[in-house]
Amino acid sequence: MDFLNFANYDWDTWTQFFKEHWLVLVIALVVLLLIIRIVKTFVKWAIVAVIVIGVVVYSGYSMDDLKALGSKVADNVKQEAVNAMVGELNDAAYTVNDDGTFTVKTDHLQLTGTPGNNEVSVSYRGTPLGKWQIDNTIQTLIDHAKQNASRS
């Protein structure tokens, strides 16, 4: 996974930050663990998000840095999904749903769309990735899935 490639990160800054603020980070980690164990609702994740954002802001990174990292991760996940589309062409299953929509399923992907529409909803490994425009790769997957369904 490319988003786990830490070669582009400034390790000296992170090392210095950890050395200077290790106590705050340990306290934040202990509080997070306590919250995760004790609180059993949506509020738990809201509190966790606030603490994580607080630590990130405390570290000196800006929201633009976080947005850039988030978009980099999203691009890498999208690229993985596209690679899965290409690699799973022969396993793609095409079904027509009762409401007139279609679903294409592979081991890792699920596309749902309406015939004639130029976009599909994409899920990768069970995680929704939103609506994507149908490009050549997606159309090829849909076409192969139809061919696989007609062979069965």
Backbone bond lengths (Angstrom), bond angles and torsions (degrees), N, CA, C in turn:
res aa  C-N    CA-C-N  psi(-1)  N-CA   C-N-CA  omega(-1)  CA-C   N-CA-C  phi
1 M - - - 1.439 - - 1.521 108.99 -
2 D 1.322 115.17 124.76 1.451 120.19 -175.94 1.516 113.47 -69.65
3 F 1.348 118.34 -29.16 1.458 118.42 -177.62 1.524 111.40 -70.29
4 L 1.332 117.64 -10.92 1.454 120.92 175.73 1.528 111.87 -93.71
5 N 1.327 116.95 8.93 1.451 122.14 177.41 1.524 108.31 -80.35
6 F 1.313 116.30 104.14 1.460 121.47 -175.40 1.525 112.49 -90.07
7 A 1.324 118.39 9.68 1.454 121.36 -176.82 1.531 112.26 -64.07
8 N 1.323 117.54 -26.91 1.460 120.74 -177.39 1.523 113.23 -88.30
9 Y 1.316 118.06 -2.86 1.462 120.97 -177.68 1.518 110.60 -86.05
10 D 1.330 115.40 149.00 1.459 121.87 -179.86 1.529 108.61 -85.68
11 W 1.327 116.51 92.88 1.463 121.81 -175.07 1.521 112.60 -67.28
12 D 1.338 117.55 -31.87 1.465 119.95 -179.96 1.526 110.95 -63.62
13 T 1.327 116.20 -40.94 1.464 120.18 178.60 1.520 110.18 -64.03
14 W 1.346 116.60 -47.23 1.465 120.41 -179.80 1.530 111.07 -63.17
15 T 1.325 117.68 -42.59 1.463 120.93 -179.98 1.521 110.46 -61.61
16 Q 1.312 116.36 -45.87 1.462 120.48 178.93 1.526 110.83 -62.45
17 F 1.342 116.25 -42.81 1.460 120.38 178.38 1.523 110.70 -60.14
18 F 1.343 117.20 -46.44 1.469 120.37 -179.77 1.529 111.44 -63.34
19 K 1.318 117.44 -38.38 1.462 120.31 179.08 1.530 111.43 -65.56
20 E 1.329 116.22 -40.77 1.453 120.12 -176.32 1.527 113.51 -78.88
21 H 1.327 117.12 -29.12 1.463 120.23 -171.65 1.521 112.60 -124.80
22 W 1.315 118.29 30.08 1.456 120.79 -175.26 1.530 111.82 -62.80
23 L 1.307 117.17 -35.30 1.462 120.19 -178.26 1.541 110.82 -66.20
24 V 1.328 117.07 -44.08 1.468 121.01 177.86 1.529 109.96 -61.62
25 L 1.318 116.78 -42.31 1.461 120.52 -179.77 1.532 111.85 -65.61
26 V 1.302 117.52 -40.33 1.467 121.08 177.93 1.527 109.94 -64.72
27 I 1.320 117.02 -44.06 1.470 120.50 178.45 1.530 110.00 -61.96
28 A 1.326 117.13 -44.36 1.472 121.10 179.00 1.522 110.40 -61.72
29 L 1.322 117.79 -40.89 1.467 121.33 178.64 1.521 111.09 -64.88
30 V 1.321 117.46 -43.30 1.471 120.61 178.77 1.522 110.31 -63.42
31 V 1.330 117.28 -43.29 1.462 120.75 178.41 1.523 110.39 -62.81
32 L 1.329 117.17 -42.68 1.470 120.54 177.43 1.526 111.49 -59.82
33 L 1.301 116.80 -46.12 1.466 120.10 -179.98 1.524 111.40 -62.79
34 L 1.323 116.58 -41.14 1.460 119.80 177.31 1.520 111.41 -63.37
35 I 1.306 116.92 -44.20 1.465 120.68 179.84 1.522 110.43 -62.23
36 I 1.320 116.56 -45.22 1.467 120.30 -179.12 1.525 110.71 -62.38
37 R 1.318 118.15 -37.48 1.474 120.67 -179.67 1.517 113.42 -76.65
38 I 1.331 117.52 -34.87 1.459 120.73 -172.11 1.529 112.24 -91.86
39 V 1.312 117.34 -49.54 1.460 121.13 -174.19 1.526 109.10 -84.94
40 K 1.324 116.73 130.73 1.458 121.37 -173.38 1.525 113.48 -114.34
41 T 1.294 119.71 19.87 1.453 121.31 -175.10 1.524 110.60 -125.00
42 F 1.325 113.50 -175.50 1.451 120.92 176.54 1.524 111.43 -59.45
43 V 1.310 116.37 -30.03 1.458 121.45 -179.88 1.530 110.08 -57.92
44 K 1.333 115.92 -34.54 1.460 120.63 179.08 1.522 109.94 -55.70
45 W 1.330 116.97 -48.75 1.461 119.58 -175.80 1.512 111.42 -72.14
46 A 1.317 117.69 -28.93 1.460 120.32 175.29 1.531 109.83 -66.10
47 I 1.326 116.70 -43.38 1.468 120.91 178.42 1.527 110.44 -64.81
48 V 1.327 116.25 -42.71 1.466 120.44 178.01 1.526 110.05 -59.69
49 A 1.330 117.45 -45.28 1.462 120.97 179.81 1.520 111.50 -61.48
50 V 1.336 116.77 -41.95 1.470 120.14 178.92 1.526 110.64 -62.25
51 I 1.330 117.24 -43.39 1.469 120.43 -179.52 1.529 110.67 -65.54
52 V 1.329 116.97 -44.46 1.472 119.85 -179.57 1.525 110.18 -63.71
53 I 1.327 116.76 -44.37 1.471 119.42 178.45 1.524 110.19 -63.40
54 G 1.340 116.81 -39.33 1.464 119.97 177.30 1.516 112.27 -60.78
55 V 1.327 117.43 -42.81 1.469 120.81 178.86 1.523 110.39 -65.61
56 V 1.336 116.49 -40.71 1.469 119.57 -179.99 1.528 110.35 -65.39
57 V 1.332 116.75 -44.30 1.465 119.96 178.43 1.521 109.85 -63.65
58 Y 1.311 116.72 -40.25 1.462 122.21 178.33 1.523 111.33 -62.11
59 S 1.328 116.62 -30.16 1.466 120.63 -178.58 1.520 111.99 -74.53
60 G 1.330 117.51 -14.79 1.461 119.40 177.43 1.507 113.83 101.48
61 Y 1.325 118.33 -2.27 1.452 119.97 177.50 1.509 109.08 -81.12
62 S 1.325 116.16 143.80 1.459 120.44 -177.39 1.528 110.26 -93.20
63 M 1.324 115.59 169.40 1.458 120.70 177.16 1.523 110.59 -64.22
64 D 1.340 116.70 -30.80 1.473 118.93 176.96 1.522 110.79 -64.10
65 D 1.340 116.69 -38.46 1.462 120.29 176.67 1.529 110.19 -62.73
66 L 1.335 116.53 -42.67 1.461 120.76 179.71 1.516 111.35 -67.37
67 K 1.336 117.15 -39.59 1.465 120.39 177.65 1.520 110.26 -63.49
68 A 1.329 117.12 -41.39 1.458 120.93 179.39 1.523 110.13 -62.81
69 L 1.330 116.44 -42.95 1.459 120.44 177.65 1.518 110.72 -64.68
70 G 1.336 117.01 -42.49 1.462 121.44 178.97 1.509 111.83 -62.55
71 S 1.322 117.50 -41.96 1.462 119.76 179.72 1.520 110.67 -69.98
72 K 1.321 117.07 -32.54 1.463 120.57 176.63 1.533 110.40 -65.66
73 V 1.319 116.29 -43.20 1.464 120.66 177.70 1.521 110.13 -64.26
74 A 1.341 117.61 -43.82 1.462 121.26 179.78 1.526 110.85 -62.34
75 D 1.329 117.11 -41.54 1.460 120.22 178.20 1.528 111.10 -63.61
76 N 1.329 116.76 -39.33 1.459 119.82 179.37 1.526 111.53 -67.30
77 V 1.337 117.50 -39.15 1.466 120.66 177.61 1.521 109.59 -65.88
78 K 1.330 116.80 -41.15 1.468 119.85 178.07 1.522 110.27 -62.42
79 Q 1.320 117.38 -41.28 1.462 120.38 179.07 1.519 110.58 -64.86
80 E 1.333 117.61 -39.06 1.464 120.59 176.15 1.521 111.15 -62.33
81 A 1.326 116.61 -39.95 1.462 120.59 178.79 1.526 110.65 -64.91
82 V 1.321 117.10 -41.66 1.467 120.80 178.04 1.528 110.00 -64.51
83 N 1.327 117.05 -41.90 1.464 120.14 177.29 1.521 111.31 -62.72
84 A 1.343 116.17 -37.23 1.464 120.07 177.48 1.517 110.20 -65.62
85 M 1.336 116.89 -37.82 1.467 120.50 177.71 1.515 110.48 -58.68
86 V 1.313 115.74 -46.46 1.452 120.59 -178.72 1.525 110.81 -66.82
87 G 1.322 117.27 -40.78 1.460 121.15 -176.36 1.521 114.37 -77.05
88 E 1.333 117.69 -18.36 1.459 120.28 -174.89 1.529 113.00 -113.25
89 L 1.331 116.91 23.93 1.461 120.72 -178.61 1.527 112.19 -57.15
90 N 1.330 117.00 -44.55 1.458 120.55 -174.47 1.523 113.03 -72.18
91 D 1.334 117.54 -18.63 1.466 121.25 -178.65 1.526 112.69 -98.20
92 A 1.322 117.90 0.34 1.456 121.58 -174.51 1.527 111.11 -70.24
93 A 1.335 115.39 133.73 1.467 121.61 178.55 1.521 108.83 -115.18
94 Y 1.333 116.34 131.31 1.461 122.91 -177.92 1.520 108.55 -108.91
95 T 1.337 116.53 128.31 1.463 120.39 175.79 1.518 109.21 -133.39
96 V 1.333 114.37 145.10 1.458 120.76 174.77 1.523 106.69 -98.95
97 N 1.319 116.02 125.04 1.462 121.76 -177.66 1.528 110.83 -84.05
98 D 1.317 116.83 164.37 1.468 122.83 -178.64 1.525 112.78 -60.91
99 D 1.328 117.06 -30.74 1.467 120.36 -178.07 1.527 113.65 -85.77
100 G 1.339 117.45 6.77 1.456 121.62 178.29 1.513 114.15 93.28
101 T 1.327 117.91 -8.01 1.458 120.60 177.18 1.523 109.20 -81.71
102 F 1.313 115.36 169.55 1.463 119.91 176.44 1.525 109.43 -122.38
103 T 1.320 114.63 157.33 1.457 121.29 176.32 1.515 108.39 -132.07
104 V 1.306 115.98 132.72 1.464 122.22 173.23 1.516 106.19 -114.63
105 K 1.338 115.67 123.94 1.467 120.31 -178.87 1.517 110.00 -122.15
106 T 1.320 114.25 139.99 1.462 122.20 169.23 1.523 105.77 -128.42
107 D 1.324 116.32 -172.78 1.460 119.18 179.69 1.526 112.75 -60.98
108 H 1.339 116.96 -34.51 1.458 120.43 -174.72 1.525 114.32 -117.21
109 L 1.322 117.18 -15.72 1.458 120.99 -172.67 1.514 112.48 -118.71
110 Q 1.330 114.58 153.92 1.456 120.51 169.26 1.518 107.39 -143.17
111 L 1.318 115.64 124.89 1.455 122.27 175.86 1.517 107.86 -113.20
112 T 1.324 117.38 135.58 1.453 121.69 176.64 1.517 107.32 -131.06
113 G 1.322 115.29 130.61 1.451 118.69 -178.86 1.507 111.92 -155.94
114 T 1.317 114.87 178.42 1.453 122.61 177.42 1.520 107.59 -111.65
115 P 1.331 117.83 130.65 1.467 119.21 178.05 1.529 110.77 -55.78
116 G 1.315 116.03 135.25 1.454 121.80 -178.83 1.513 113.83 89.97
117 N 1.327 117.66 -15.60 1.457 121.35 177.72 1.524 108.03 -84.84
118 N 1.314 118.28 150.82 1.463 120.43 -176.50 1.529 113.43 -99.05
119 E 1.350 116.96 18.53 1.454 119.59 176.10 1.520 110.85 -143.06
120 V 1.331 115.13 154.60 1.462 122.00 178.84 1.525 108.57 -132.74
121 S 1.325 114.95 154.08 1.463 120.41 171.65 1.516 107.46 -86.71
122 V 1.309 116.77 131.13 1.463 121.77 -175.09 1.523 109.52 -115.79
123 S 1.334 115.57 132.12 1.467 122.06 171.30 1.514 107.33 -123.39
124 Y 1.322 115.89 133.49 1.470 121.47 179.02 1.513 108.36 -120.62
125 R 1.312 116.10 119.09 1.465 122.83 -177.56 1.526 111.44 54.83
126 G 1.334 115.06 38.51 1.456 121.03 177.16 1.516 115.02 83.06
127 T 1.324 117.69 -1.82 1.463 121.51 -179.34 1.525 109.44 -104.12
128 P 1.330 118.01 121.09 1.470 119.98 179.34 1.527 110.95 -64.64
129 L 1.334 115.32 132.49 1.460 120.67 178.27 1.522 111.91 -108.16
130 G 1.332 116.66 3.65 1.457 120.09 177.80 1.519 112.00 97.17
131 K 1.319 114.38 -169.17 1.464 121.45 179.47 1.518 108.95 -94.12
132 W 1.321 115.49 131.73 1.460 122.04 179.10 1.513 108.93 -118.14
133 Q 1.324 114.97 145.97 1.454 120.67 172.11 1.538 108.07 -69.51
134 I 1.317 116.24 142.52 1.467 119.82 178.98 1.518 108.00 -75.91
135 D 1.332 115.54 113.86 1.457 121.94 176.05 1.532 108.33 -106.33
136 N 1.315 116.90 -171.49 1.471 120.53 -177.99 1.518 112.17 -61.55
137 T 1.333 117.88 -40.14 1.463 121.27 -178.48 1.522 110.99 -65.15
138 I 1.325 116.86 -45.91 1.465 120.76 -179.72 1.523 110.36 -66.60
139 Q 1.341 116.94 -42.41 1.463 120.06 178.97 1.522 111.10 -62.71
140 T 1.321 117.08 -38.89 1.468 120.92 177.50 1.525 110.50 -62.51
141 L 1.335 117.20 -42.61 1.464 120.72 177.82 1.526 110.62 -62.19
142 I 1.324 117.31 -44.58 1.468 120.97 178.98 1.525 110.42 -61.97
143 D 1.329 117.28 -44.92 1.466 121.23 -179.89 1.526 111.56 -62.48
144 H 1.330 116.98 -43.80 1.485 120.62 178.21 1.518 110.90 -64.49
145 A 1.330 116.82 -39.03 1.464 120.03 178.20 1.523 110.68 -63.00
146 K 1.348 117.01 -40.57 1.458 120.51 176.85 1.524 110.71 -62.90
147 Q 1.331 116.47 -42.57 1.462 120.84 178.91 1.535 110.24 -63.49
148 N 1.312 116.47 -42.48 1.474 120.34 178.58 1.528 110.05 -62.08
149 A 1.339 117.41 -39.07 1.467 121.06 -179.22 1.522 110.54 -68.27
150 S 1.336 117.26 -36.37 1.466 119.21 -179.43 1.519 112.20 -73.48
151 R 1.328 118.05 -23.95 1.473 121.61 176.76 1.515 112.37 -75.38
152 S 1.326 116.10 -25.90 1.478 120.12 -175.50 1.490 112.64 -74.59
